[in-house]
Amino acid sequence: MYDLLVVGAGPYGLSIASHAVAAGLRVGVFGRPMASWRDHMPRGMFLKSEPWASNLSDPGRRWRLDAYCAERGMTVRHGEPIPVEVFAEYGLWFARNAGPEVDERMVTRVVRSPGGFEAVTDDGEVLSARTVALAVGVMPFVAIPTALTGLDASLVTHSSHHGDLDRFRGRDVTVVGGGQAALETAALLAEQGTRVRVLARAGGLRWNDVPPPWERPWWRSVRSPLGGLGCGWRNWFYAERPGLFRRLPEPTRARIAATALGPAGAWWVRDRVEPAVQVLLGHEVAAARAVPGGLRLDVTDGTGSLGTLETEHVVAATGFKPTADRLALLSADLRTALATGADGTPEVGRDFESPSHPGLFLAGLTTASGFGPAMRFVHGATYTANALVRGVHRRLRTGPALVPAPTRHGTSETARP
């Protein structure tokens, strides 16, 4: 039986496993390492976060991104974006060195059992664990606007569905969204010869500023400190104090998680978009239907006027919705009884443990309403790994929660193994 079974092998899952092994726990980590970065981001994309804010976390801080790059003769510099493929390779290097061997089988089901939990792998093996950490990344939470749902994948896809964009060469594509995923996808499409436009609901695009120099006068640093999520005291607080963020009132936390660091393009993609991509601001898709050769979109503009637009394919760069009902790998009883906030995301305690299911921990995007916007970025993995492993130790010391165990007569009784 594992002390801790980690479901997911992205930055959060790998970081949690590294800290757990160093703490002496018997750990299993399952999933394709760095899958989102390797399989769901086209070549040519870059990390939006600074290299120094993109480290996976191990207790000794030996396996940092800059160490990986130095080992391969590359230099990382503040203000210079890192290619996604380099970051994915860094994650694989971290997995080989900083934690237990990753089992690349997928976990398809997690259920309660006497003594903890059982997890079923995609080849049918049943594994037992006293505690479980769900670090499932973003892919279970893909969000596509209602007007575009129900259409065939040959016509509508999410931006995260593409490991490359070659299939769109020479075609006409409409990208829906106004954030980094939309703008960088559009830039890559234009650069390969695709006829592309961006349809954004907002009345204007937002662009992040070029970051200030790493070394600058002290008074400028005091006025606008540099943190893992950008400049300014507010961003510094989100990035560096997730534990204090959790003490804010729940409605405030949910509002900030939903609105802070909203859709914006990186400064280094702006010059690639503005000269090459048609951008329709204040526009929203009201309806869509298949027509010969593609789709016809009914589009409203800022005045409420309705028009039509024909395109061969729509890429919805419309983000992710990390609500509890999308955690399909949890058994129905676990999922329906999972404590949630008003926004539908799972509630977690100070150690990322579900208050409704002792021994079940959550990490990453699902915890942004609890611990803040940092949980939407790699930067949040360090705080999460430290706090979550402390919580696992605390749970293991107190013993498993009372769970119902079947009796010979088909009823149930409370059992503690």
Secondary structure, 3 states (H helix, E strand, C coil): CEEEEEECCCHHHHHHHHHHHHCCCCEEEECCCCHHHHHCCCCCCECCCCHHHCCCCCCCCCCCHHHHHHHCCCCCCCCCCCEHHHHHHHHHHHHHHHCCCEECCCEEEEEEECCEEEEEECCCCEEEEEEEEECCCCHHHECCCHHHCCCCCCCEEEHHHCCCCHHHCCCEEEEECCCHHHHHHHHHHHHCCCEEEEEECCCCCCECCCCCCCCCCHHHHHHCCEECCEECHHHHHHHHCHHHHCCCCHHHHHHHHHHCCCCCECHHHHHHHCCCCEEEECCEEEEEEEECCEEEEEEECCCCCEEEEEECEEEECCCECCCHHHCCCECHHHHHCCCECCCCCECCCCCCECCCCCCEEECHHHHHHHHCHHHHCHHHHHHHHHHHHHHHHHHHHHCCCCEEEECCCCCEEEECC
